């Protein structure tokens, strides 16, 4: 299915004043294939090394690449799943049970979500990928259950990645309400929902990886920048997912579009908690298209990227590439 997701120039991050406006001609040449992908990267590298293009880091600290940590195979932690049984709800804490239900009541919807997840074997497959490829010094539990809130996050106290059934149900319902009348089948909507869950899950996995492995001498987390977490998430996922097509940015964009149009959340929601916005989406598309002019132009035509942002986003991608590769060498088997 081919569609323009956003109107032209809708996704437009504010350009840094450290990048001269005249450099945009380089992006135009690249998109018009007047210079090759390799020549474009070489030109960006020259401009960056010469100080003509300067990237302003959003992080308060540089990412600690935890060179001092040596993880022995015999002491590696494992990822595991804990499915919260509806009948187990009571006084907590439980994995996936974040807040006390008021009033205590059973809801059939979480059971539907759990059956759907088990049928798709989504989390079982991801646990297999993670344990096969990722090495961590501590065990990490994936807690799945009803939370009474539309949330997903990494709990630093329990070392647990929590995915609430409510956020999954909310994604599916919103996609159904918006796109079923436009010809999307239930199977297609389910696929898009899993793509969004994939994005959310690996984002939390990346939070866990950095929290467990990148702490300074005082125990503080070195880097918790959401943009960098997105980059790390996509980087890790592209390496370890073997028999699954990488989620489509277009699928994520459909959900982002819906959520961007909603204002004033009445209850706690992942969208609001994690500061998700269209700038985040454009940066993900920039990374996914990498230094491929054809794929980049496709995202521009869909309105997910703009020509105005190409030099800045590709320069940032080039800046972070070395960090991502160094981290992956440390935590991947």
N, C-alpha and C positions, 0 to 999 in steps of 0.2 A: 504494500500500500504506500503510495507516494502522496505526500501532502505538505503544504506549507504550514508549519505549526504556529509560528508567530509572524505577525506582520513585519514588514521590512524595517530594520533598524530598531526593533523593540528591545532586544537584548543588547544593552550598550553600557559596559562598565566605564567609569570615568577614567580617561587616559592620564597616565602619570606625566607631570610636567618635566620629568627627567628624560623623556623620549622625544627628541626633536620631531616636529610635524613633517619635516621634509622626508623622513625615513619611510613614510607610508608608500612612497613611490616604489620602494623595494618590494613591498607586499603586493602592489598592483602588478608589477612585472612577473612576480612568482605565480600569482593566480591566473595571469594571462599566458603562462608557460613561455614567457620570453626568457626566463632563466630557469634552470633545472632545480629540483629539490636539493641536490647537493650544493649547488651554487648559492641557494638561498641560505642554507645552514652556515656555509662558509662566510657569507656576508654578515649574517647576524653575529657570528662568533667574532669576526673582526671588529664590528661596531661595539660589541660588549667589551672586548679586551682593550679596545682603544679608549674606553670611557665615554664614548659618544652616547651609548645606551646604558642607562643606569637603572637597575631594578631596586625599588624600595621594598625591603622585606617587611611583612606585616607582623612577623613573630617578634616577641620581646627578646628572645634568645635564639641563637643558632641551634639547629638540630644536633643533639649529641648522638654520634654514630655508635656509641657504646663499644669502642674498640677494646676496652679493657675487659669486657665480658666474654668469657669462653664457656660455651655450653657443651658439656660432655654428653655424648649419646646416651650413656647410662642414666643421666640425670634429667633428661628432657621431659618437659611436661606434655600432657595430652589434652586435646580438645574433646569434650563429651557433651551429650545432649541430656537435658532433664525436661521431660514433658510433665507439666504440672497437671495432676488429675483434678478434675472439677470437684470430686468428692473430698479432696484433701483440704479444701479451704477452711481455715479456722484462724486462730491466732498465729501470726507469722513469726519470723520471716521465712518465706519460701522462695525458691528460684522462680522468677516470673510473677511472684505475688508481691507487688510493690507497696500497695496501700490497702488498708483494711476496707473491705467492701461495706458500704453503708447504704441500705441495710444488707445483711447477708442474704443472698438470693442466688439461685442457679439460673443461668442463662443458656439457652440452647445454642446461641450463636458461636460461643467459643468452641463447643464440641464440633460444630460444622467446620470451623477453621482448622481444628486439629486433624480431623479426618482428611480434609483436603491436603494439608501439609504432608501427612503420612502417605497418602496416595501418590503425591508427586515426588516423595522422598528427597525434597529439596535439601533439608538440613542434614540428612544422613549422607548425601553425596558431598556436601561441603565439608563435613567433619572428616570424611575420608580424604579429600583433597588436602585439607589443612594438616592432618596428622602425617600424611605422606610427604609433605613438602616443607612445613614450617617447624622450626625448632625454637622452643621457649623454655625458660628455666622453671616455669610453674604450670600446674594444671589450670585449665580455663574451662569453665562450665558455660554452656549455652542454655540459658533458662527460657523456656517457652511456656506461656500461660496467660491467664486472664489477669489484668493489672488494675482494672477500673479506670485506666487512663490510656490515651492513644500515644504510646511512648516506645522508644527503643533507645538503649544507652548501655554504656559500660560502667558497671558498679565497681569503683576502685577499692571499696572496703572488702567486698566478697570475691573480687577478681572474677566477676561473672558478667557475661554479655547477655543482656535481657531484651528479648523481643516479645512485645505484648500482642496478643491476638487482636486487641482493639485497633491497633494501627494497621494491621493487615486487612481487617474487615473494612476499615474506613477507606483504605486505598481502593479496594475492590468495588465498594458501593459508589464512591465518587466517580470512578471510571465508568461504571455501568450507567449511572444517571446521566453522565455527559455524552457518552459515545455509543450506547446501544441504539439509540434512536437515529444515529448517523451510519448505521450499517455494520458496526463492529459485532462480531459473534461472541458468545460467551467464552468460547475457546480462546479467541484472540484477547479478550479482556483478561482472562486468567493468565495468559502468557505475559501480558503487560504487567499485571500485578506481581508475578514472580520476578520480573526484571526490576521492578521497584524494590521488592523485598531484597533482591540480590545487592542492589546499591546500598540499602540501609544496613544490611548485615555486614558486608565487608567494610563499610565505614566504621562500624563498631569494632570489628576485628582489628582494624588498624589503630584505633584508639587503644585497644588492649595491648597490642604489640609495643607501641611507643611507651605506654604507661609502665609496662613490666620491664622493659629493657633500656629505656632512656631516661634515667634519673640523674640529677647532679649529686654532688657530694652531700648535700643537705637533704636529699630525698625528694626534692621537688621535681615535678615533671618538666622536662626540658622544652618540649614543644607540644602544644595542644591546639595549634592553628587549624581551623576547619578546612581551609583551602589546601593546606599541605596534607591533611588527613585524606582528603578526596584523591589527591595525586597518588599517595601511597596505596590507598585502597585499590584504585584502578590498576596500578603497576603490579601489585601482588596478584590480583585476580587474573590479570592477563597471562601471568606466568603459570599459575597452578591449576587453573580450570582446564581440564583436558577434553572431556567428552561433552562439553556444554558450550553452545555458542555464547560469546560474550554478549552481555545485555546491550540492547540497542539504546543509544542516547535518545533516539526518537521516542522510545517508550517512557523513559524518565521525563522527557520534555512534556509529554501529554499530562503526566501527573503534576509536574511543576506548574504548568499553565493553569490547571484547575486551582491549585492551592494558592497561586499568586493572586488570583482574583477574589479570594476569600479574605475578609478582614475581621478583626476583633474576635479571635477565638475565645469561646466561652469556657472551654475546659483546656487542661494541659494537653499540648499536642506537639509531636516531634517537630513539625514544621516551624513552630514558633521557638521551641527550645534550642534548636540547632541552627537558627538563623539561616534557614534555607531561602534562597532567592535566585533570581534569574542570572545574577552575576556568577553564582556557583555553577549553574547549568552551563553557561558559556565557557567557563574554565574547564569543565569536564569535556565538553565538545572539542575544545582546543587541544587537550591532551589526547583524546581518542583519535583525532585526525592527524595528530603528530605533525610531521613535516611532509605530508602528502598533499599536494596542491589540489588534486581532484576531490579528495574527501573533504578538505577544508572548504572548498567552493560549494560543495553540496550542503554543508551545514549553514553557510551564508545564505544560500537560496531558500533554506527552510526557516530562516530567521533566527536560528539558534546562535550564530556568530555574526559579527559585522566586519566589514573591511576595515573600519576605523580601529578595531581592537587587535588586528592580526599581528602587527609588529610587537606590541606589548605582550600579548599572551604567548606568542612563540618564543620571545626572549625570556620570559619567566620560565617557560617549559625547559628551555636550554639551561637556564640557571639551576633548576632543580634536578635535572637529569642525573648528574653525578651523585647527588645525595641519595636519590632513590636507588640507584644501582649499588651504592655502597651499603645501604641498609639491607637490600635484598640479599646481598652476598653474606651478610651476617646472620640473617634469620632463616634463610632458605637452605634446606639440606642439599 
